[in-house]
Amino acid sequence: MIEAQPNRAMYGQTLVELGEQDPRIIVFEADIAKSTNTYRFGERFPERFFNCGAAELNMVCMAAGASTMGLIPFASTFCMFASMRACEAVRQSVCYAKRNVKIVATNAGVEIAGDGPSHQAVEDLAIMRVMANLIVLSPSDPVTTRLATRAIAAYVGPVYMRLGRQVAPVLHAEETPFEIGTMIRLRDGGDVTIIATGNMVEQALIAADELSRAGVEARVLDCHTIKPIDRQAIVHAAQETGCLVTAEDHSIYGGLGGAVSEVVAETCPVLVHRVGLADRFASSGRDYKALLRHFGLHAGAIVDQVQQALSRRRAYSRDLASPLRSSEWG
Amino acid sequence: MTTADRDTPDYEQLHGQALLLRKDIIRMLGIAGSGHPGGSLSAIDYITYLYWFRLRIDPAHPDWADRDRFVLSKGHCAPAWYVALAARGYFPRAWLWTLRDIDSRLQGHPDMLKTPGVDMTSGSLGQGFSAATGIALGGKLQQQDFRVYVMLSDAELQEGIVWEAAMAASHYTLDNLIVFVDDNKLQTDGFTADIMSPNPIAEKWRAFGFETYEINGHDLAQIHDAVERCQAREGRPHAIVGDTIKGKGVPSLENQVDSHSLSKPLTEAEMAHLLAELEGG
């Protein structure tokens, strides 16, 4: 029975399970093993655990080198350091060289709260998504974190996975089928689709409940794989529900919202509203939930965006139906 | 199948081989019209020694698990690697004339997915060394007895990751790792000592826990002696700091800042002139 816990804790536990099954799995760390939870692997398999100290760039390149030996290195640090300090190593030595390295980073989004914007990763999905050969995951709960960790260990190729820091509720059944590159439908609805990732999936479900009470039925999709994005699920959602709202603990640029908007623009243009940080850094915050509320990363903001999107769609439909526009199209 | 089937190298043969490789460097760069002749020429004596005497390799089986590894961390000098790999039979010599072409097997910087014999993709300075450290670590973990040879340039030592990796190599006691510094004292913008001095180089490697030797990087006997001493000592990673000359072998290119990179294809006359200079040198 999986209980609510930080996704990073489930990652640490799953790593140990994987380590028992496959001696090729080795772990690299950059001095925050207690935080990323890789210390658990280090305790169990000290000979397969390498702490590189505060040197993330070197950690990623060493992992790339070790992978040439047929080993399966997991390299962990905070999302911010993995995507930005070690960015070029990820590009050159992991992605370009197509190494079988799993970069699993914690403290996604603003979840580090108190440490403030210097340690909050609100750009990583955008940065990693643009890297050729790299797949990008962002699980929402302990169940999908465990399934995703197993799936990326089995997948041969470069991976980036971002994980949250705070306690995450269980949103999925333990027997949920999990496949890299798909979305999981958590709730059905025909009026609008909310596509969320990471800790915002929980908020999307809360928002859908609230919308339902107001007579709006929202489909909720858990987008645990940002790249490759599940184009089919997006197209179906656009066709069947007419408008989309994305939600992520990340900048609205380049991450989930960007990925969904690209697909929609190319296939079936409908309104897409994005919940996330709009060209701004967040702030320190002693109360994590209050921080989310303050920066609009919560269910209420999703409800607002859904209502705005629906109202714009109604206005758009009226406009299209007006006699003037019809005669113009003659 | 090993290269080292003798106790001591035939220095005359190695010298002759190095000259042939230098000629091919000039030819391939002259045809490509861009690339880095100066640093390729300064590195070639060490590469010749490795590929014609030292490395435990089998060119017919580039992925042989027990082979010694070589990583050219100063990846812009890929031509020096390519001419050696071609001459050792990893791929046809005709590939050399496709350097830098679209979809060529020989990219401007080493690509392990495209070129047989390339053990690690490199080109972003410092990263090849860091990856080589990871390879050495993996070799130790799997209890394999191969060695990892990695070549850096003196200017490359300006990259911070070099010292992150050096710290790790020492911390993890990677005595299967042998670093060669091609200290040719020039970089793109001028003399390394004027741009951002890495000196004193040997002291830095010693301070990072490396067994360190200082040699003339063009003297094959000194290269051999230093590598022999690396093989004999366990418990620490090794660094061989080779005093070298940028453009070595072509007098008009030697110690010239302009020899760092080529900006246009060479005419037949220019190429003939450089090849004649090589013969004279």
Chai-1 contact restraints between the chains, C-beta under 6 A:
chainA,res_idxA,chainB,res_idxB,connection_type,confidence,min_distance_angstrom,max_distance_angstrom,comment,restraint_id
A,C52,B,A168,contact,1.0,0.0,6.0,A-B,restraint_1
A,A55,B,E164,contact,1.0,0.0,6.0,A-B,restraint_2
A,L57,B,I161,contact,1.0,0.0,6.0,A-B,restraint_3
A,N58,B,S130,contact,1.0,0.0,6.0,A-B,restraint_4
A,N58,B,I161,contact,1.0,0.0,6.0,A-B,restraint_5
A,N58,B,E164,contact,1.0,0.0,6.0,A-B,restraint_6
A,N58,B,A165,contact,1.0,0.0,6.0,A-B,restraint_7
A,C61,B,Q127,contact,1.0,0.0,6.0,A-B,restraint_8
A,C61,B,S130,contact,1.0,0.0,6.0,A-B,restraint_9
A,C61,B,A131,contact,1.0,0.0,6.0,A-B,restraint_10
A,M62,B,S130,contact,1.0,0.0,6.0,A-B,restraint_11
A,M62,B,T133,contact,1.0,0.0,6.0,A-B,restraint_12
A,M62,B,G134,contact,1.0,0.0,6.0,A-B,restraint_13
A,A64,B,A131,contact,1.0,0.0,6.0,A-B,restraint_14
A,G65,B,A131,contact,1.0,0.0,6.0,A-B,restraint_15
A,G65,B,A132,contact,1.0,0.0,6.0,A-B,restraint_16
A,G65,B,G134,contact,1.0,0.0,6.0,A-B,restraint_17
A,G65,B,I135,contact,1.0,0.0,6.0,A-B,restraint_18
A,A66,B,G134,contact,1.0,0.0,6.0,A-B,restraint_19
A,A66,B,L137,contact,1.0,0.0,6.0,A-B,restraint_20
A,A66,B,G138,contact,1.0,0.0,6.0,A-B,restraint_21
A,T68,B,I135,contact,1.0,0.0,6.0,A-B,restraint_22
A,M69,B,G138,contact,1.0,0.0,6.0,A-B,restraint_23
A,L71,B,G138,contact,1.0,0.0,6.0,A-B,restraint_24
A,A89,B,Q127,contact,1.0,0.0,6.0,A-B,restraint_25
A,Q92,B,S124,contact,1.0,0.0,6.0,A-B,restraint_26
A,Q92,B,Q127,contact,1.0,0.0,6.0,A-B,restraint_27
A,S93,B,Q127,contact,1.0,0.0,6.0,A-B,restraint_28
A,S93,B,A131,contact,1.0,0.0,6.0,A-B,restraint_29
A,Y96,B,T121,contact,1.0,0.0,6.0,A-B,restraint_30
A,A97,B,M112,contact,1.0,0.0,6.0,A-B,restraint_31
A,A97,B,T121,contact,1.0,0.0,6.0,A-B,restraint_32
